[in-house]
Amino acid sequence: MFVITADQRGSRTGADLVPSGLAAITGVGGARLALAPERTAGDELQVAVPDARAALEIVLHLTRTGAWSVGVGVGAVEEPLPANVRAARGDAFLHAREAVERAKRTPTRVAIVGGAQGADAEALVRVLIELRDRRTTEGWEVSDLLEEGLSQRDAAARLGITESAVSLRVRNAGLRTEEAAIPALERVLQRVDELLTAPPR
């Protein structure tokens, strides 16, 4: 299981972003969530996700805004699952608490705790987030349009620029690198979960 705990950065001087964060996680995770996201304490939220791809998508969504420190705990959880995430227990929740505290001190605003394999996954996710942090507003414009399913030609028409200009934005934004990295990262995270939750032989 993947437990994601996110703490709002600069919450004492800004608006409460927890409601919009909860809505965003629900929108990204949908039916793939094991337990719905909830505010757990102050400006913190938490969600449990059994799906590696959904967990990665949530992490990337939250870190894109720069408004959250995001900790991912990987490991077993006590079953049967309770009705809400605040009542749940297990190693993944302990790991998520450790991870979010460490995430607050990292430039990429993310940490993953789950043994040695979790450290490997964290290193790779940080590389991807550093790539995304360098992306310009123009790069994100193209990224979002392609994510909607538009072709580069359609994106060019929507933005009122040439196809070659879109191609340049795609290259400068590292979109093809990210496209290749996400399935690989999904497999790495899934392997971490399998290693930590497999029954003892």
C-alpha atoms as one frame of an Amber mdcrd trajectory, in Angstrom:
protein
   0.000   0.000   0.000   1.070   3.578  -0.636   0.107   6.156   1.981   0.592
   9.759   0.944   0.756  12.444   3.609   0.996  16.027   2.369   1.585  19.094
   4.507   0.775  22.561   3.168   3.840  24.761   2.924   3.604  28.286   4.298
   0.133  27.627   5.642   0.450  30.262   8.371   0.664  33.057   5.822  -1.556
  31.706   3.047  -5.053  30.441   2.382  -6.163  26.971   3.459  -5.432  24.730
   0.464  -6.562  21.469   2.049 -10.092  21.488   0.522  -8.749  22.009  -2.998
  -6.023  19.421  -2.341  -8.582  16.839  -1.264 -10.671  17.529  -4.373  -7.614
  17.251  -6.610  -6.546  13.912  -5.117 -10.061  12.550  -5.530 -10.077  13.710
  -9.139  -6.689  12.185  -9.911  -7.144   8.926  -7.997 -10.826   8.241  -8.565
 -11.810   4.625  -8.034  -8.151   3.646  -7.552  -8.075   5.012  -3.994  -8.225
   2.512  -1.129  -9.344   5.141   1.392 -10.643   8.585   0.491  -8.372  11.546
   1.247  -9.022  13.435   4.466  -7.634  16.292   6.479  -5.738  14.571   9.269
  -4.287  17.437  11.308  -4.076  21.175  10.770  -3.006  21.776   7.183  -2.199
  18.152   6.479  -4.022  15.627   4.322  -3.633  11.905   3.820  -4.769   9.212
   1.400  -4.158   5.475   0.957  -3.598   4.116  -2.536  -2.946   0.498  -3.577
  -2.054   1.462  -7.162   1.511   2.592  -7.958   0.479   4.623 -10.999  -2.197
   6.486  -9.054   0.243   7.176  -6.211   2.793   8.610  -8.652   0.170  10.745
 -10.379  -0.960  12.183  -7.035   2.627  12.950  -6.012   3.341  14.693  -9.317
   0.134  16.703  -9.107   0.812  17.910  -5.561   4.478  18.732  -6.146   3.723
  20.654  -9.341   2.061  23.460  -7.396   4.977  23.879  -4.983   2.431  24.250
  -2.197   2.906  20.853  -0.536   5.581  18.785   1.141   4.716  15.238   0.125
   5.662  12.075   1.986   5.030   8.616   0.587   5.054   5.635   2.911   5.177
   2.157   1.407   4.371  -1.014   3.296   1.709  -3.139   4.879  -1.490  -1.820
   6.448  -3.759  -3.484   8.955  -6.771  -5.149   7.377  -9.660  -5.008   7.052
  -9.366  -1.336   6.233 -11.461   0.977   8.411 -14.065   3.392   7.074 -11.675
   6.333   6.964  -7.965   6.950   6.584  -7.591   8.568  10.024  -8.485   5.272
  11.696  -6.095   3.167   9.612  -2.836   1.714  10.938   0.239  -0.087   9.691
   3.811   0.316   8.518   2.832   2.380   5.480   1.310   5.038   7.748   4.396
   5.154   9.971   6.600   5.431   6.898   4.434   8.240   5.491   4.863  10.248
   8.709   8.636   9.875   8.517   8.588  10.724   4.824   6.588  13.946   5.074
   8.845  15.270   7.825  11.859  14.622   5.622  10.122  16.072   2.561   9.856
  19.426   4.350  13.648  19.679   4.246  14.206  18.681   0.606  14.319  21.021
  -2.426  12.030  18.718  -4.417   9.435  18.659  -1.605   9.062  14.861  -1.699
  10.374  11.847   0.195   9.608   8.128  -0.016  10.141   5.727   2.880  10.089
   1.988   2.342  13.427   0.327   2.922  16.403   0.472   0.580  14.132   0.048
  -2.432  12.104   3.045  -1.280  15.274   5.138  -1.247  15.964   4.115  -4.852
  12.423   5.084  -5.858  12.778   8.426  -4.082  15.984   9.240  -5.954  14.318
   8.599  -9.310  11.155  10.537  -8.457  13.284  13.483  -7.353  15.045  13.531
 -10.731  11.678  13.713 -12.487  10.426  16.484 -10.208  13.601  18.498 -10.792
  12.946  18.199 -14.532   9.352  19.365 -14.049  10.415  22.234 -11.765  12.474
  23.680 -14.631   9.496  23.655 -17.012   8.308  27.058 -18.171   4.713  28.260
 -18.313   4.824  27.720 -22.079   6.045  24.169 -21.572   3.217  23.447 -19.157
   0.703  24.854 -21.647   1.750  22.266 -24.210   2.017  19.524 -21.590  -1.540
  20.097 -20.412  -2.931  20.116 -23.944  -1.162  16.892 -24.863  -2.404  15.374
 -21.592  -5.942  16.179 -22.757  -5.287  14.002 -25.808  -4.594  16.705 -28.375
  -2.029  16.085 -31.085   0.880  18.498 -31.471  -0.873  19.912 -34.555  -4.067
  20.521 -32.580  -2.088  22.014 -29.716  -0.412  24.402 -32.144  -3.801  25.484
 -33.495  -5.176  25.987 -29.978  -2.184  28.097 -28.961  -1.957  29.988 -32.247
   1.648  28.956 -32.885   3.398  26.745 -35.416   3.860  22.991 -35.057   7.619
  23.510 -34.983   7.176  25.893 -32.049   5.168  23.217 -30.233   7.894  20.652
 -30.970  10.478  23.030 -29.529   8.399  23.457 -26.373   8.008  19.683 -26.076
  11.764  19.213 -26.292  12.664  22.045 -23.924  10.070  20.854 -21.399  11.435
  17.302 -21.418   7.981  15.910 -22.138   9.216  12.831 -23.977  11.668  12.079
 -21.164   8.838  12.300 -18.638   6.612  10.169 -20.844   9.223   7.410 -20.832
  10.078   7.790 -17.144   6.583   7.451 -15.689   5.972   3.788 -16.637   9.466
   2.914 -15.395   8.865   4.697 -12.090   5.522   2.954 -11.770   7.263  -0.412
 -12.041   9.888   0.596  -9.463   7.231   1.711  -6.982   5.158  -1.406  -7.562
   8.202  -3.554  -6.884   8.859  -1.714  -3.608   5.283  -2.369  -2.527   5.497
  -6.047  -3.461   8.741  -6.527  -1.539   7.385  -4.872   1.601   3.965  -6.496
   1.640   4.772 -10.036   0.461   3.913 -12.650   3.113   6.953 -14.237   4.803
   8.068 -17.561   3.398
